[in-house]
Amino acid sequence: MDYEETNEINETEQTNTEETSANEAEVNEEITADTEDNTAEFTEETAEKAEETAEPSEPVYQPQTAQPAQYSQPQQNGYYAPRYEAPAYYSAVPVYTPAPEKKKKKSGKSFWVIATAILAAVCIMTSSFAVGILYGRANAEQPVAPAAEQTTKIVTVTTPDYVPASQNTAEGRLDVPGVAEKVNKSVVVILTKSDEGGSLGTGVIFTEDGYIITCAHVIDDATSVSVYLYGDDKTAYPAEVIGFDTYTDIGVLKVDLKGLPAAEFGESHKLVPGEQVVAIGTPYERNLAYTVTEGIVSSRRDAYKLDDLGLTLDLIQHSATINPGNSGGPLVNMYGQVVGINSVKIMAEEYATYEDIGFAIQIETALPVVEQIINEGKVQRPQIGIKGATEEMIGGVYVAEIIPGGAADTSGADIQVGDIITKLNGERVRSIDELIAKLGKCQIGEEVEITLLRDVDVVVTKVVLQAPAKG
């Protein structure tokens, strides 16, 4: 309270009382001021002492914001493709190849087989259906070469069933150096030239008279191909592109040589997770030819869908290191038998890098394609004779149309528009890509069992598969 205001209100009070109140007010003000000064001094002194006596604190971890690597232009699906620094004298060296594009081939190219996707949209389906046409997708009949005068037949060697190493008494099982010694002589280095530059790849000698297996993406745009044999890195042998099938990523070359050391081919279906395998190839550049890496089988991936490539393949997932240039090279079991053709590696996405996820095409998928290319000059896949689309909610193939004159129409099969195909020969089918992949293992004229879902009923019927219609 202000002293003057107090004096005005209490005009009748005695002078000594006024003086006493004034003195008390002054004392209180002094005490308050002293207290504030002391408190301020104490706080500053305490802070200084605390700083002097405090022990150094441990540094606090501050997470660093990850800096993204440099990527190339974004693709249509919104992801960024990692930039691959290829050797200066090559370009487009593929392992994880881009999705197949429809483009005009060079006019000088006369040999090729393409089994491409021609899946058509069905208006009566909901937007959740991944639309495709089974009839014709995998059955383009395009000649790749005149049929060979002498029929080439697939020759495989029986692979012993897997048993643990402690119990393994099978003859012929090798260690990694033994595998390399046996298989290297059947591996070739492939160097191509194209309008876009060229590529580096690997191949496997299929027959002693010069047929070589590789990947379609290694040779699909080649204007010329050279092959280098084991032990002779100076001589470039010209090779002819006999044909390739983009649907399975398998291609065939031919060199004009006799007495070549053909590889031994085993049985990929006998592989088990954890089984040891070896990859041989030419990663990055020709000076690194015959690089040997080992790993294990992670899993067999039947009808595995590679969305970025637009392919569904029967693959062997393995951990043997492969890189650009390994494409077309062999994946080998410990008996020195080729059980797969290395094709794809998952490398990186935005902010993520993946290791030891390589894929090889199962040899039992590759060899029938190779045989057709060599002997018939084309690849034909048997057909059911329907147009269909993937039914995603249930998982299967929606039958949108029965092709007049096709297998479903003429073989007495009980298939109707609106049915959903869920199994082929007892094996689950969840998409049109899976159905096509499974049909690719069948033969024209073979009778297959198809399981259908019709409303709430399960229907089982049989169809005799036919060749694709001409025209």
Sine and cosine of phi, psi and omega as CSV:
sin_phi,cos_phi,sin_psi,cos_psi,sin_omega,cos_omega
0.00,0.00,0.65,-0.76,-0.01,-1.00
-0.95,0.31,0.66,-0.75,-0.09,-1.00
-0.89,0.45,-0.68,0.73,-0.04,-1.00
-0.89,0.45,-0.66,0.75,0.03,-1.00
-0.87,0.48,-0.65,0.76,0.00,-1.00
-0.89,0.46,-0.65,0.76,-0.02,-1.00
-0.91,0.41,-0.61,0.80,0.01,-1.00
-0.93,0.36,-0.63,0.78,-0.03,-1.00
-0.94,0.34,-0.56,0.83,-0.08,-1.00
-0.93,-0.36,0.84,0.54,-0.04,-1.00
-0.91,0.43,-0.42,0.91,-0.06,-1.00
-1.00,0.07,-0.11,0.99,-0.05,-1.00
-0.96,0.26,0.38,-0.92,-0.02,-1.00
-0.96,0.29,0.38,-0.93,-0.06,-1.00
-0.90,0.43,-0.61,0.79,-0.03,-1.00
-0.90,0.44,-0.54,0.84,0.02,-1.00
-0.92,0.39,-0.64,0.77,0.03,-1.00
-0.89,0.46,-0.69,0.72,-0.01,-1.00
-0.91,0.41,-0.64,0.77,0.00,-1.00
-0.88,0.48,-0.70,0.71,-0.01,-1.00
-0.90,0.44,-0.64,0.77,0.01,-1.00
-0.90,0.44,-0.67,0.75,0.02,-1.00
-0.89,0.46,-0.69,0.73,0.00,-1.00
-0.88,0.47,-0.63,0.78,0.01,-1.00
-0.90,0.44,-0.68,0.74,0.01,-1.00
-0.90,0.43,-0.64,0.77,0.02,-1.00
-0.88,0.47,-0.71,0.71,-0.02,-1.00
-0.88,0.47,-0.65,0.76,0.02,-1.00
-0.90,0.44,-0.64,0.77,0.01,-1.00
-0.91,0.41,-0.68,0.73,0.00,-1.00
-0.88,0.48,-0.69,0.73,-0.01,-1.00
-0.89,0.45,-0.70,0.71,0.00,-1.00
-0.89,0.45,-0.69,0.73,0.03,-1.00
-0.88,0.48,-0.66,0.75,-0.03,-1.00
-0.89,0.45,-0.68,0.74,0.00,-1.00
-0.91,0.42,-0.67,0.74,0.01,-1.00
-0.89,0.46,-0.70,0.72,-0.01,-1.00
-0.89,0.45,-0.66,0.75,-0.02,-1.00
-0.89,0.45,-0.67,0.74,0.01,-1.00
-0.90,0.44,-0.69,0.72,0.03,-1.00
-0.88,0.47,-0.64,0.77,0.00,-1.00
-0.90,0.43,-0.67,0.74,-0.02,-1.00
-0.90,0.44,-0.70,0.71,0.00,-1.00
-0.91,0.42,-0.69,0.72,0.01,-1.00
-0.90,0.45,-0.67,0.74,-0.01,-1.00
-0.89,0.47,-0.65,0.76,0.00,-1.00
-0.91,0.42,-0.66,0.75,0.01,-1.00
-0.90,0.43,-0.68,0.74,0.01,-1.00
-0.91,0.41,-0.63,0.77,0.01,-1.00
-0.88,0.47,-0.62,0.78,0.02,-1.00
-0.93,0.38,-0.60,0.80,-0.03,-1.00
-0.95,0.32,-0.62,0.79,-0.10,-1.00
-1.00,-0.04,-0.26,0.97,-0.07,-1.00
-0.92,0.39,0.63,-0.77,0.07,-1.00
-0.98,0.20,0.54,-0.84,0.02,-1.00
-0.86,0.51,0.76,-0.65,-0.01,-1.00
-0.99,0.12,0.45,-0.89,0.03,-1.00
-0.94,0.34,0.57,-0.82,-0.01,-1.00
-0.90,0.43,0.65,-0.76,0.01,-1.00
-1.00,0.03,0.76,-0.65,-0.02,-1.00
-0.92,0.39,0.82,-0.58,0.06,-1.00
-0.92,-0.40,0.95,-0.31,-0.02,-1.00
-0.86,0.50,0.69,-0.73,0.00,-1.00
-1.00,-0.03,0.68,-0.73,0.04,-1.00
-0.94,0.34,0.83,-0.55,-0.03,-1.00
-0.90,0.44,0.73,-0.68,0.04,-1.00
-1.00,-0.06,0.85,-0.52,-0.02,-1.00
-0.91,0.42,0.54,-0.84,0.07,-1.00
-0.94,0.33,0.14,-0.99,0.01,-1.00
-0.99,0.14,0.77,-0.64,-0.03,-1.00
-0.84,-0.54,0.34,-0.94,0.04,-1.00
-0.99,0.17,-0.12,-0.99,-0.07,-1.00
-0.88,0.48,0.57,-0.82,0.00,-1.00
-0.90,0.44,0.61,-0.79,0.04,-1.00
-1.00,0.08,0.03,-1.00,-0.10,-1.00
-0.91,0.41,-0.50,0.87,-0.04,-1.00
-0.99,0.15,0.09,1.00,0.09,-1.00
1.00,-0.06,-0.15,0.99,0.00,-1.00
-1.00,-0.04,0.29,-0.96,0.03,-1.00
-0.96,-0.28,0.71,-0.70,0.02,-1.00
-1.00,0.04,0.73,-0.69,0.01,-1.00
-0.91,0.41,0.61,-0.79,0.00,-1.00
-0.99,0.16,0.83,-0.56,0.01,-1.00
-0.97,-0.22,0.85,-0.52,-0.01,-1.00
-1.00,0.09,1.00,-0.09,-0.02,-1.00
-0.99,0.17,0.35,-0.94,0.07,-1.00
-0.85,0.53,0.45,-0.89,-0.11,-0.99
-0.89,0.47,-0.49,0.87,-0.09,-1.00
-1.00,-0.09,0.10,1.00,0.12,-0.99
-0.79,-0.61,0.30,-0.95,0.18,-0.98
-0.57,-0.82,0.38,-0.93,0.04,-1.00
0.82,0.57,0.79,0.61,0.08,-1.00
-1.00,0.06,0.95,-0.31,-0.21,-0.98
-0.99,-0.14,0.57,-0.82,0.35,-0.94
-0.79,-0.62,-0.88,0.47,0.14,-0.99
-1.00,0.01,1.00,-0.09,-0.17,-0.99
-0.99,0.15,0.42,-0.91,0.08,-1.00
-0.93,0.37,0.31,-0.95,0.02,-1.00
-0.85,0.53,0.64,-0.77,0.00,-1.00
-0.83,0.55,0.71,-0.71,0.02,-1.00
-0.91,-0.42,0.58,-0.81,0.08,-1.00
-0.99,0.15,0.93,-0.36,-0.01,-1.00
-0.62,-0.78,0.39,-0.92,-0.05,-1.00
-0.96,0.27,0.80,-0.60,0.00,-1.00
-0.98,0.19,0.32,-0.95,0.02,-1.00
-0.89,0.45,0.60,-0.80,-0.08,-1.00
-0.91,0.41,-0.41,0.91,-0.04,-1.00
-0.99,0.15,-0.06,1.00,-0.08,-1.00
-1.00,0.02,0.79,-0.62,-0.09,-1.00
-0.88,-0.48,-0.12,0.99,-0.06,-1.00
-0.84,-0.55,0.85,-0.53,0.14,-0.99
-0.15,-0.99,0.52,-0.85,0.08,-1.00
-0.81,-0.58,0.79,-0.61,0.03,-1.00
-0.76,-0.65,0.81,-0.59,0.12,-0.99
-0.91,-0.41,1.00,-0.09,-0.19,-0.98
-0.95,-0.30,0.21,-0.98,-0.02,-1.00
-0.98,0.18,0.80,-0.61,0.06,-1.00
-0.76,-0.65,0.70,0.72,-0.11,-0.99
-0.97,0.23,0.80,-0.59,-0.09,-1.00
-0.97,-0.25,0.57,-0.82,-0.02,-1.00
-0.96,0.28,0.61,-0.79,0.03,-1.00
-0.92,-0.38,0.89,-0.46,-0.14,-0.99
-0.90,0.44,-0.48,0.87,-0.08,-1.00
-0.97,0.23,-0.13,0.99,-0.02,-1.00
-1.00,0.07,0.39,-0.92,0.06,-1.00
-0.98,0.22,0.21,-0.98,-0.07,-1.00
-0.94,0.35,-0.17,0.99,-0.01,-1.00
-0.99,0.16,-0.14,0.99,-0.03,-1.00
-0.99,0.14,0.75,-0.66,0.14,-0.99
-0.99,0.11,0.94,-0.33,-0.27,-0.96
-0.99,0.12,0.61,-0.79,0.08,-1.00
-0.29,-0.96,0.35,-0.94,0.04,-1.00
-0.93,-0.36,0.91,-0.41,0.02,-1.00
-0.92,0.40,-0.65,0.76,-0.02,-1.00
-0.94,0.33,0.95,-0.31,0.11,-0.99
0.98,-0.22,-0.27,0.96,-0.07,-1.00
-0.88,0.47,-0.74,0.67,-0.13,-0.99
-0.96,-0.28,0.40,0.92,-0.19,-0.98
-0.75,-0.66,0.48,0.88,0.05,-1.00
-0.91,0.42,0.83,-0.56,0.01,-1.00
-0.99,-0.15,0.99,-0.11,0.00,-1.00
-0.80,-0.60,0.85,-0.52,-0.07,-1.00
-0.90,0.44,0.65,-0.76,0.04,-1.00
-0.92,-0.38,-0.41,0.91,0.00,-1.00
-0.15,-0.99,0.43,-0.90,0.11,-0.99
-0.88,0.48,0.55,-0.84,0.01,-1.00
-0.87,0.49,0.61,-0.80,0.00,-1.00
-0.91,0.41,0.53,-0.85,0.01,-1.00
-0.91,0.41,-0.63,0.78,0.02,-1.00
-0.96,-0.29,0.85,-0.53,-0.05,-1.00
-0.90,0.43,0.75,-0.66,0.06,-1.00
-0.99,-0.11,0.77,-0.64,-0.01,-1.00
-0.92,-0.40,0.54,-0.84,0.05,-1.00
-0.94,0.33,0.76,-0.64,0.06,-1.00
-0.84,-0.55,0.90,-0.45,0.06,-1.00
-0.88,-0.47,0.39,-0.92,0.01,-1.00
-0.95,-0.32,0.66,-0.75,-0.01,-1.00
-0.89,0.46,0.78,-0.63,0.05,-1.00
-1.00,-0.09,0.80,-0.60,0.04,-1.00
-0.87,0.49,0.56,-0.83,0.07,-1.00
-0.89,0.47,0.57,-0.82,-0.04,-1.00
-0.94,0.34,0.70,-0.71,0.14,-0.99
-0.68,-0.73,0.46,-0.89,0.03,-1.00
-0.83,0.56,0.50,-0.87,-0.07,-1.00
-0.83,0.55,-0.57,0.82,-0.03,-1.00
-0.92,0.39,-0.38,0.93,-0.02,-1.00
-0.94,-0.33,0.04,1.00,-0.13,-0.99
-0.99,0.16,0.91,-0.42,0.06,-1.00
-0.89,-0.46,0.15,0.99,-0.04,-1.00
-0.90,0.43,0.70,-0.71,0.02,-1.00
-0.97,0.24,0.53,-0.85,0.08,-1.00
1.00,-0.06,-0.08,1.00,0.03,-1.00
-0.95,0.30,0.71,-0.70,-0.13,-0.99
-0.89,-0.46,0.26,-0.97,0.22,-0.98
-1.00,-0.03,0.01,-1.00,-0.08,-1.00
-0.88,0.48,-0.73,0.68,0.05,-1.00
-0.86,0.52,-0.59,0.81,0.02,-1.00
-0.92,0.40,-0.63,0.78,0.05,-1.00
-0.89,0.45,-0.73,0.69,-0.01,-1.00
-0.87,0.50,-0.68,0.73,0.00,-1.00
-0.89,0.45,-0.63,0.78,-0.03,-1.00
-0.96,0.29,-0.64,0.77,-0.19,-0.98
-1.00,-0.09,-0.49,0.87,-0.09,-1.00
-0.78,0.63,-0.65,0.76,-0.07,-1.00
-0.92,0.39,-0.26,0.96,0.02,-1.00
-0.99,-0.17,0.17,0.99,-0.03,-1.00
-0.94,-0.34,0.62,-0.78,0.01,-1.00
-0.81,-0.58,0.39,-0.92,0.12,-0.99
-0.99,-0.13,0.72,-0.69,-0.03,-1.00
-0.90,-0.44,0.79,-0.62,0.05,-1.00
-0.82,-0.58,0.84,-0.54,-0.04,-1.00
-0.90,-0.44,0.38,-0.93,0.16,-0.99
-0.84,-0.54,0.58,-0.82,0.01,-1.00
-0.52,-0.86,0.08,-1.00,0.04,-1.00
-0.90,0.44,-0.37,0.93,-0.02,-1.00
-0.99,-0.14,0.01,1.00,0.04,-1.00
0.75,-0.66,-0.90,0.44,-0.02,-1.00
0.68,-0.74,-0.03,-1.00,0.00,-1.00
-0.45,-0.89,0.27,-0.96,0.02,-1.00
-0.90,-0.44,0.70,-0.72,0.00,-1.00
-0.45,-0.89,-0.15,-0.99,-0.06,-1.00
-0.74,-0.67,0.42,-0.91,0.04,-1.00
-0.62,-0.79,0.24,-0.97,0.00,-1.00
-0.83,-0.56,0.78,-0.63,0.01,-1.00
-0.94,0.35,0.86,-0.51,-0.07,-1.00
-1.00,-0.03,-0.68,0.73,0.01,-1.00
-0.73,-0.68,0.39,-0.92,-0.03,-1.00
-0.94,0.34,-0.26,0.97,0.02,-1.00
-1.00,-0.08,0.26,0.96,0.26,-0.97
0.94,-0.35,0.08,1.00,0.07,-1.00
-0.98,0.18,0.71,-0.71,-0.09,-1.00
-0.78,-0.62,0.73,-0.69,0.06,-1.00
-1.00,-0.07,0.67,-0.74,0.13,-0.99
-0.51,-0.86,-0.21,-0.98,0.04,-1.00
-1.00,-0.07,0.56,-0.83,0.02,-1.00
-0.87,0.50,-0.63,0.78,-0.07,-1.00
-0.94,0.33,-0.20,0.98,0.08,-1.00
-0.98,0.21,-0.54,0.84,-0.16,-0.99
-0.85,-0.52,0.04,1.00,-0.18,-0.98
-0.92,0.38,-0.37,0.93,0.02,-1.00
-0.87,-0.50,0.31,0.95,-0.10,-0.99
-0.96,0.28,0.69,-0.73,0.16,-0.99
-0.99,-0.12,-0.35,0.94,0.13,-0.99
-0.43,-0.90,0.49,-0.87,-0.04,-1.00
-0.70,-0.71,0.72,-0.70,0.10,-1.00
-0.87,-0.50,0.57,-0.82,-0.03,-1.00
-0.82,-0.57,0.70,-0.72,0.07,-1.00
-0.91,-0.41,0.74,-0.67,-0.03,-1.00
-1.00,-0.05,0.34,-0.94,0.01,-1.00
-0.89,0.46,0.73,-0.68,0.02,-1.00
0.99,0.12,-0.01,1.00,0.01,-1.00
-0.62,-0.78,0.99,0.11,-0.05,-1.00
-1.00,0.00,0.15,0.99,0.00,-1.00
-0.98,-0.17,-0.47,0.88,-0.10,-0.99
-0.99,-0.13,0.85,-0.52,0.06,-1.00
-0.99,-0.16,0.92,-0.39,0.00,-1.00
-1.00,-0.04,0.81,-0.59,0.03,-1.00
-0.92,0.40,0.64,-0.77,-0.03,-1.00
-0.82,-0.58,0.59,-0.81,0.04,-1.00
-0.99,-0.13,0.70,-0.72,0.08,-1.00
-0.99,0.16,0.96,-0.27,0.02,-1.00
-0.96,0.28,-0.63,0.77,0.03,-1.00
0.21,-0.98,0.19,-0.98,0.05,-1.00
-0.45,-0.90,0.40,-0.92,-0.02,-1.00
-0.82,-0.57,0.95,-0.31,-0.06,-1.00
-0.94,0.35,-0.37,0.93,-0.02,-1.00
-0.93,0.36,-0.57,0.82,0.04,-1.00
-0.96,-0.27,-0.07,1.00,-0.03,-1.00
0.88,0.48,0.62,0.78,0.03,-1.00
-0.89,-0.45,0.70,-0.71,0.04,-1.00
-0.73,-0.69,0.33,-0.94,-0.03,-1.00
-0.74,-0.67,0.73,-0.68,0.10,-0.99
-0.91,-0.41,0.27,-0.96,0.06,-1.00
-0.63,-0.77,0.79,-0.62,0.13,-0.99
-0.93,-0.38,0.52,-0.85,-0.06,-1.00
-1.00,0.07,0.94,0.35,0.00,-1.00
-0.67,-0.74,0.43,-0.90,0.03,-1.00
-0.85,-0.53,0.37,-0.93,0.08,-1.00
0.95,0.30,0.41,0.91,0.02,-1.00
-0.96,0.27,0.50,-0.87,0.00,-1.00
-0.98,0.18,1.00,-0.07,-0.03,-1.00
-0.93,0.38,0.55,-0.83,0.02,-1.00
-0.96,0.29,0.31,-0.95,0.09,-1.00
-0.99,-0.17,0.78,-0.63,-0.08,-1.00
-0.95,-0.31,0.75,-0.67,-0.06,-1.00
-0.97,-0.24,-0.47,-0.88,-0.09,-1.00
-0.83,-0.55,0.96,-0.29,-0.08,-1.00
-0.94,0.33,-0.41,0.91,-0.05,-1.00
-0.94,0.35,-0.22,0.98,0.02,-1.00
-1.00,0.01,-0.07,1.00,0.03,-1.00
-0.92,0.39,0.57,-0.82,0.02,-1.00
-0.79,-0.61,0.48,-0.88,0.04,-1.00
-0.83,0.56,0.73,-0.69,-0.01,-1.00
1.00,-0.07,-0.17,0.99,0.00,-1.00
-0.95,0.30,0.65,-0.76,-0.05,-1.00
-0.96,0.27,0.66,-0.75,0.05,-1.00
-0.64,-0.76,0.29,-0.96,-0.04,-1.00
-0.76,-0.65,0.67,-0.74,0.09,-1.00
-0.92,-0.38,0.65,-0.76,0.02,-1.00
-0.78,-0.63,0.74,-0.68,-0.02,-1.00
-0.15,-0.99,-0.22,-0.97,-0.07,-1.00
-0.81,-0.58,0.98,0.21,-0.04,-1.00
-0.97,0.26,0.68,-0.73,0.18,-0.98
0.96,0.27,-0.85,0.53,-0.05,-1.00
-0.49,-0.87,0.30,-0.95,-0.10,-1.00
-0.90,0.43,-0.45,0.89,0.02,-1.00
-0.91,0.41,-0.27,0.96,0.03,-1.00
-0.98,-0.20,0.40,0.91,0.00,-1.00
-0.86,0.51,0.51,-0.86,0.04,-1.00
0.89,0.46,0.59,0.81,0.15,-0.99
-0.94,0.35,0.77,-0.63,-0.03,-1.00
-0.94,-0.34,0.81,-0.59,0.09,-1.00
-0.77,-0.64,0.48,-0.88,0.00,-1.00
-0.85,-0.52,0.37,-0.93,0.03,-1.00
-0.22,-0.98,-0.33,-0.94,0.03,-1.00
-0.78,-0.63,0.33,-0.95,0.12,-0.99
-0.96,0.27,0.86,-0.51,0.07,-1.00
-0.98,0.18,-0.69,0.72,0.03,-1.00
-0.09,-1.00,0.39,-0.92,0.24,-0.97
-1.00,0.02,0.78,-0.62,-0.05,-1.00
-0.92,-0.40,1.00,0.02,0.03,-1.00
-0.97,0.26,0.68,-0.73,0.02,-1.00
0.77,0.64,0.74,0.68,-0.01,-1.00
-0.99,0.12,0.77,-0.63,-0.08,-1.00
-1.00,-0.06,0.85,-0.52,0.09,-1.00
-0.98,-0.20,1.00,-0.08,-0.14,-0.99
-0.86,0.51,-0.68,0.74,-0.06,-1.00
-0.91,0.42,-0.45,0.90,-0.02,-1.00
-0.99,-0.12,-0.21,0.98,-0.05,-1.00
0.93,0.36,0.50,0.86,-0.05,-1.00
-0.82,-0.58,0.49,-0.87,0.18,-0.98
-0.81,-0.58,0.90,-0.44,-0.15,-0.99
-0.77,-0.63,0.41,-0.91,0.18,-0.98
-1.00,0.03,0.93,-0.36,-0.18,-0.98
-0.83,-0.55,0.32,-0.95,0.19,-0.98
-0.93,-0.37,0.90,-0.43,0.10,-1.00
-1.00,0.10,0.76,-0.65,-0.06,-1.00
-0.56,-0.83,0.21,-0.98,-0.07,-1.00
-0.95,-0.30,0.05,1.00,0.08,-1.00
-0.91,0.42,0.77,-0.64,-0.10,-1.00
-0.90,0.43,0.81,-0.59,0.13,-0.99
-0.77,-0.64,0.45,-0.89,-0.07,-1.00
-0.58,-0.81,0.13,-0.99,0.08,-1.00
-0.79,0.62,0.81,-0.59,-0.09,-1.00
0.93,-0.36,-0.38,0.92,0.08,-1.00
-0.97,0.24,-0.27,0.96,-0.06,-1.00
-0.83,0.56,0.76,-0.65,-0.02,-1.00
1.00,-0.04,-0.17,0.99,-0.01,-1.00
-0.99,0.13,0.23,-0.97,-0.10,-1.00
-1.00,0.10,0.57,-0.82,0.31,-0.95
-0.96,-0.26,0.80,-0.61,-0.22,-0.98
-0.83,-0.56,0.65,-0.76,0.11,-0.99
-0.99,0.11,-0.01,-1.00,-0.12,-0.99
-0.99,0.13,0.18,0.98,0.18,-0.98
-0.97,-0.23,0.07,1.00,-0.02,-1.00
0.97,0.23,0.39,0.92,0.00,-1.00
-0.98,-0.22,0.70,-0.71,0.04,-1.00
-0.96,0.27,0.87,-0.50,-0.01,-1.00
-0.91,-0.41,-0.08,1.00,0.01,-1.00
-0.29,-0.96,0.34,-0.94,0.09,-1.00
-0.91,-0.41,0.91,-0.41,-0.05,-1.00
-0.88,0.47,0.73,-0.69,-0.14,-0.99
-0.69,-0.72,-0.70,0.71,-0.21,-0.98
-0.70,-0.71,0.60,-0.80,0.13,-0.99
-0.71,-0.70,0.75,-0.66,0.13,-0.99
-0.99,0.17,0.88,-0.47,-0.14,-0.99
-0.97,-0.25,-0.84,0.54,-0.09,-1.00
-0.27,-0.96,0.40,-0.91,0.20,-0.98
-0.79,-0.61,-0.04,-1.00,0.03,-1.00
-0.89,0.46,0.82,-0.58,0.02,-1.00
0.92,0.39,0.23,0.97,-0.03,-1.00
-0.58,-0.81,0.64,-0.77,0.08,-1.00
-0.82,-0.58,0.69,-0.73,-0.04,-1.00
-0.91,-0.42,0.58,-0.81,-0.01,-1.00
-0.81,-0.58,0.53,-0.85,0.15,-0.99
0.87,0.50,0.59,0.81,0.11,-0.99
-0.85,-0.52,0.99,0.11,0.02,-1.00
-0.94,-0.35,0.39,-0.92,-0.02,-1.00
-0.74,-0.68,0.66,-0.75,0.10,-0.99
-0.85,-0.52,0.61,-0.79,0.06,-1.00
-0.95,0.31,0.78,-0.62,0.00,-1.00
-0.85,0.52,0.71,-0.70,-0.10,-1.00
-0.90,0.44,-0.46,0.89,0.00,-1.00
-0.97,0.25,-0.24,0.97,0.18,-0.98
-1.00,0.04,-0.61,0.79,-0.09,-1.00
-0.96,0.29,-0.68,0.73,-0.16,-0.99
-0.90,0.43,-0.67,0.75,0.06,-1.00
-0.87,0.49,-0.56,0.83,0.05,-1.00
-0.92,0.38,-0.70,0.72,0.03,-1.00
-0.85,0.52,-0.71,0.70,-0.03,-1.00
-0.88,0.47,-0.68,0.74,0.02,-1.00
-0.91,0.42,-0.67,0.74,0.00,-1.00
-0.87,0.49,-0.69,0.72,-0.05,-1.00
-0.95,0.31,-0.73,0.69,-0.15,-0.99
-1.00,0.06,-0.55,0.83,-0.12,-0.99
-0.92,-0.39,-0.23,0.97,0.00,-1.00
0.96,0.27,0.19,0.98,0.00,-1.00
-0.32,-0.95,0.27,-0.96,0.05,-1.00
-0.91,-0.41,0.86,-0.52,0.06,-1.00
-0.89,-0.45,0.71,-0.71,0.06,-1.00
-0.90,-0.44,0.68,-0.73,-0.02,-1.00
-0.90,0.43,0.45,-0.89,-0.08,-1.00
-0.79,-0.62,0.51,-0.86,0.13,-0.99
-0.99,0.10,-0.52,0.85,-0.01,-1.00
1.00,-0.01,0.71,0.70,0.06,-1.00
-0.72,-0.70,0.31,-0.95,0.26,-0.97
-0.95,-0.32,0.72,-0.69,-0.10,-0.99
-0.54,-0.84,0.02,-1.00,-0.01,-1.00
-0.50,-0.87,0.46,-0.89,0.05,-1.00
-0.92,0.38,0.79,-0.61,0.11,-0.99
-0.99,-0.15,0.94,-0.34,-0.21,-0.98
-1.00,0.08,-0.47,0.88,-0.07,-1.00
-0.94,0.33,-0.73,0.69,0.03,-1.00
-1.00,0.06,-0.64,0.77,-0.07,-1.00
1.00,-0.09,0.99,-0.14,-0.03,-1.00
0.19,-0.98,-0.28,-0.96,-0.01,-1.00
-0.87,-0.50,0.89,-0.46,0.02,-1.00
-0.98,0.21,0.78,-0.62,0.01,-1.00
-1.00,0.08,0.94,-0.34,-0.04,-1.00
-1.00,-0.07,-0.48,0.88,-0.05,-1.00
-0.37,-0.93,0.58,-0.81,0.13,-0.99
-0.99,-0.14,0.85,-0.53,-0.04,-1.00
-0.96,0.28,0.85,-0.53,0.04,-1.00
-0.84,0.54,0.77,-0.64,0.00,-1.00
0.99,0.13,-0.06,1.00,0.01,-1.00
-0.99,0.15,0.02,-1.00,-0.07,-1.00
-0.87,0.50,-0.69,0.72,-0.02,-1.00
-0.91,0.41,-0.42,0.91,-0.04,-1.00
-1.00,0.05,-0.54,0.84,-0.17,-0.99
-0.94,-0.34,-0.21,0.98,-0.09,-1.00
-0.99,-0.13,0.16,0.99,0.03,-1.00
0.97,0.23,0.29,0.96,-0.01,-1.00
-0.96,0.29,0.60,-0.80,0.03,-1.00
-1.00,-0.01,0.97,0.26,0.03,-1.00
-0.84,-0.55,0.74,-0.67,-0.04,-1.00
-0.79,-0.62,0.44,-0.90,0.11,-0.99
-0.87,0.49,0.72,-0.70,-0.05,-1.00
0.98,-0.18,-0.26,0.96,0.07,-1.00
-0.93,0.37,0.38,-0.92,0.10,-0.99
-0.85,-0.52,0.90,-0.44,0.03,-1.00
-0.97,0.25,0.83,-0.55,-0.04,-1.00
-0.90,-0.44,-0.29,0.96,-0.01,-1.00
-0.54,-0.84,0.51,-0.86,0.16,-0.99
-0.78,-0.62,0.87,-0.48,-0.07,-1.00
0.79,0.61,0.64,0.77,0.07,-1.00
0.99,0.14,-0.07,1.00,0.00,-1.00
-0.99,-0.13,0.70,-0.71,-0.07,-1.00
-0.89,0.45,0.70,-0.72,0.06,-1.00
-0.85,-0.53,0.84,-0.54,-0.06,-1.00
-0.92,-0.39,-0.14,0.99,-0.03,-1.00
-0.40,-0.92,0.24,-0.97,0.02,-1.00
-0.92,0.39,-0.52,0.86,0.05,-1.00
-0.90,0.43,-0.66,0.75,0.04,-1.00
-0.90,0.43,-0.65,0.76,-0.01,-1.00
-0.89,0.45,-0.70,0.72,0.01,-1.00
-0.89,0.45,-0.67,0.74,0.00,-1.00
-0.88,0.47,-0.65,0.76,0.01,-1.00
-0.94,0.33,-0.62,0.79,0.05,-1.00
-0.90,0.43,-0.50,0.86,0.01,-1.00
-0.89,0.46,-0.34,0.94,0.03,-1.00
-1.00,0.03,-0.15,0.99,-0.03,-1.00
-1.00,-0.05,0.13,-0.99,-0.02,-1.00
-0.92,-0.39,0.50,-0.87,0.11,-0.99
-0.89,0.45,0.75,-0.67,-0.06,-1.00
1.00,-0.05,-0.13,0.99,0.01,-1.00
-0.98,0.20,0.63,-0.78,0.06,-1.00
-1.00,-0.02,0.80,-0.60,-0.01,-1.00
-0.85,-0.53,0.41,-0.91,0.02,-1.00
-0.98,-0.19,0.77,-0.63,-0.03,-1.00
-0.87,-0.49,0.76,-0.65,0.07,-1.00
-0.97,-0.22,0.76,-0.64,-0.08,-1.00
-0.84,-0.54,0.47,-0.88,0.18,-0.98
-0.94,-0.33,0.89,-0.46,-0.01,-1.00
-0.87,-0.49,0.96,-0.26,-0.14,-0.99
0.84,0.54,-0.94,-0.35,0.01,-1.00
-0.95,-0.31,0.07,1.00,-0.06,-1.00
-0.98,-0.19,0.53,-0.85,0.10,-0.99
-0.98,-0.20,0.82,-0.57,-0.03,-1.00
-0.88,-0.48,0.73,-0.68,0.06,-1.00
-0.90,-0.43,0.81,-0.59,-0.02,-1.00
-0.65,-0.76,0.20,-0.98,0.00,-1.00
-0.84,-0.54,0.57,-0.82,-0.03,-1.00
-0.71,-0.70,0.67,-0.74,0.13,-0.99
-1.00,-0.06,0.90,-0.44,-0.11,-0.99
-0.93,0.36,0.57,-0.82,-0.03,-1.00
-0.86,-0.51,0.29,-0.96,0.11,-0.99
-0.95,0.30,0.38,-0.93,0.03,-1.00
-0.90,0.44,0.56,-0.83,0.01,-1.00
-0.92,0.39,0.57,-0.82,0.00,-1.00
-0.99,0.11,0.48,-0.88,0.11,-0.99
1.00,-0.09,0.00,0.00,0.00,0.00
